[in-house]
């Protein structure tokens, strides 16, 4: 005995079939969030990938710190930890030691002691290099005594237009690859405008227009 489709059920099935069918020349527009934040404490005034940002792999030249499950990668003031097959931006635990300070840092004296600050992390000098230190209790007060100018208003996320009928999946793959490539460009970790220009140039080369 054949089951009869009610008009409403038939309409739902037809709609599902329409949505699952690929569109050959769909106008795909995706808002791309590159995950950069502006750190203006102590007039530091630098951009960094936000904690939680997941990258396909760490930038070339990253320093490995620690071992086993406590292993981290450090590059340009940014800390990474394995996240499945990728790497997530994190804040490091207190006690890790790096051989050199990040390229951009601020020297501050808090409670009579010198600290080196970059990207939300405080460092102290030790014989082996520089150790990640707990934020000093006076850090909040010190930051208020030295107010930083407000960050520039955030730029709206760009809209990506495929010029060659690329699918959503292809667009996302190309965007991830361009974001990864952009992080390897000189000064991209410290200047969001450099990062954004690199992403736009890469996407243009792959057949996209960003506005």
C-alpha positions in Angstrom: 0.0 0.0 0.0 1.5 3.3 -1.0 1.8 6.1 1.5 0.0 9.3 0.5 1.9 12.6 1.0 -0.1 15.4 2.5 0.2 18.8 0.7 2.2 20.2 3.6 4.6 17.3 3.7 5.1 17.4 0.0 5.9 21.1 0.2 8.5 20.5 2.9 10.2 17.8 0.8 10.3 20.0 -2.3 11.8 22.9 -0.3 14.5 20.6 1.1 15.4 19.4 -2.4 15.6 23.0 -3.6 18.0 24.0 -0.7 20.2 21.0 -1.2 20.7 21.6 -5.0 23.9 23.5 -5.7 23.6 26.9 -7.3 25.8 27.2 -10.3 26.2 31.0 -10.2 25.0 32.0 -6.7 26.0 35.4 -5.5 27.9 34.3 -2.4 28.7 37.0 0.2 30.5 36.1 3.4 31.5 38.4 6.3 35.1 37.5 7.2 36.2 38.0 10.8 40.0 37.9 11.0 40.0 37.8 14.8 42.4 40.7 15.6 42.3 42.7 18.8 43.9 46.0 19.7 46.1 46.1 22.9 46.5 49.7 24.1 47.5 49.2 27.7 50.6 51.3 28.7 50.4 52.8 25.2 51.4 49.4 23.8 49.2 50.0 20.8 49.6 46.8 18.8 47.2 44.3 17.2 47.2 40.6 18.0 45.1 37.6 17.1 42.4 37.3 19.8 42.7 34.5 22.4 40.7 31.6 21.1 41.6 32.2 17.5 42.4 28.9 15.8 45.1 28.9 13.1 46.0 26.0 10.7 49.5 26.0 12.0 52.0 28.3 13.8 53.9 31.0 12.0 57.3 30.2 10.6 60.1 30.8 13.2 57.9 30.2 16.3 59.8 29.1 19.5 58.7 25.9 21.2 58.4 26.3 25.0 57.8 23.4 27.4 57.2 19.7 26.5 54.5 17.1 26.2 50.9 18.3 27.0 52.4 21.5 28.4 54.1 22.5 25.2 53.5 25.9 23.7 54.6 27.9 20.6 55.6 31.5 20.9 55.9 34.0 18.1 55.7 37.8 18.0 54.1 38.1 21.4 51.4 35.5 20.6 51.2 32.1 22.4 49.8 29.0 20.6 48.8 25.6 21.9 47.8 22.5 19.9 44.0 22.3 19.3 43.3 19.0 17.5 45.2 19.3 14.2 45.4 23.1 14.5 46.7 25.7 17.0 44.7 28.0 19.2 45.8 31.4 20.5 46.0 31.2 24.3 47.3 33.1 27.4 50.4 31.3 28.8 50.6 29.9 32.3 52.8 31.7 34.9 56.3 30.2 35.0 57.1 29.6 31.4 60.4 31.0 30.3 61.3 32.3 26.9 64.8 33.2 25.7 63.9 36.6 24.2 61.2 39.2 24.7 58.7 39.7 21.8 59.7 42.4 19.3 57.2 44.9 20.7 56.9 45.3 24.4 56.5 48.0 27.1 58.8 48.4 30.1 56.9 49.3 33.2 57.8 49.7 36.9 55.1 48.4 39.2 55.6 48.2 43.0 59.2 49.1 42.5 59.9 46.1 40.2 60.5 46.2 36.4 58.1 44.3 34.2 58.0 43.8 30.5 54.4 43.8 29.0 53.0 42.7 25.7 49.7 41.3 24.5 48.2 40.9 28.0 51.2 39.1 29.5 53.8 40.4 32.0 57.4 39.1 31.9 60.2 39.3 34.4 63.9 38.9 33.7 65.5 35.7 35.0 69.0 34.1 34.4 67.5 31.8 31.7 65.7 34.6 29.9 62.2 36.0 30.7 59.6 34.3 32.8 55.8 34.7 32.4 54.8 36.5 35.6 51.5 36.8 37.4 49.9 40.3 36.8 51.1 42.4 39.7 48.3 43.6 42.1 49.0 47.2 41.2 48.7 46.6 37.5 45.1 47.9 37.2 46.0 51.0 39.1 49.2 51.6 37.1 47.2 51.2 33.9 44.7 53.9 35.1 47.6 56.3 36.0 48.9 55.9 32.4 45.7 56.1 30.3 46.1 55.0 26.7 44.2 56.7 23.9 41.0 54.9 22.8 41.6 52.4 19.9 40.4 53.4 16.5 36.8 52.5 15.7 36.7 48.9 14.4 36.5 48.5 10.7 33.5 46.6 9.4 34.2 43.1 8.3 34.8 42.9 4.6 32.3 41.3 2.2 33.8 38.7 -0.1 32.4 38.4 -3.7 33.5 35.3 -5.7 34.2 36.3 -9.3 34.3 32.8 -10.7 31.3 31.2 -9.1 33.3 29.5 -6.3 31.2 27.6 -3.8 30.8 28.5 -0.1 33.1 25.6 0.8 35.8 26.8 -1.6 35.5 30.3 -0.4 36.0 29.3 3.2 39.1 27.1 2.3 40.6 30.0 0.3 39.9 32.5 3.2 41.6 30.2 5.7 44.6 29.8 3.5 44.9 33.5 2.9 44.6 34.3 6.6 47.4 31.8 7.3 49.6 33.2 4.6 48.9 36.8 5.8 50.3 36.0 9.3 53.7 35.2 7.7 54.1 38.6 6.2 56.5 41.1 7.8 54.8 43.2 10.6 51.4 41.5 10.0 51.3 40.4 13.7 51.8 44.0 14.9 49.8 46.0 12.3 46.3 45.0 11.4 46.4 47.1 8.2 49.4 45.0 6.9 47.5 41.8 7.7 44.3 43.0 6.0 46.1 44.1 2.9 47.9 40.8 2.7 44.5 38.9 3.0 42.9 41.1 0.3 45.8 40.6 -2.1 45.7 36.9 -1.6 41.9 36.6 -2.1 42.1 38.8 -5.2 44.7 36.4 -6.6 42.3 33.5 -6.0 39.4 35.2 -7.8 37.6 37.2 -5.1 36.7 40.8 -4.6 36.6 42.2 -1.0 34.7 45.4 -0.2 
